[in-house]
Amino acid sequence: MSTGMQALAILRKLDTSGDGVMSKSEFRRILLHDLRIPMTPSEIDQLMRSIDTDRDGTVQLSELEKFLIDTNN
């Protein structure tokens, strides 16, 4: 399993509501606190913009999966 797919599996587990959608604040909390990835607020904003293709202000697991696949190719 690739690192991207491992990250996706972890995020699915962290999606406590089970709706497959993470708000910006939830996404930030997961990156900084749950996954302990050191990122600045501007880096998180940039990553969010790259992943949130429908521009609804959330990260859907389907968007994240597509992003991870695209960046691994």
Protein Blocks (a to p, Z undefined) as FASTA:
>chain_A
ZZklmmmmmmmmmmmnonopacfklmmmmmmmmnopacdfklmmmmmmmmmmnonopacf
klmmmmmmmmmZZ
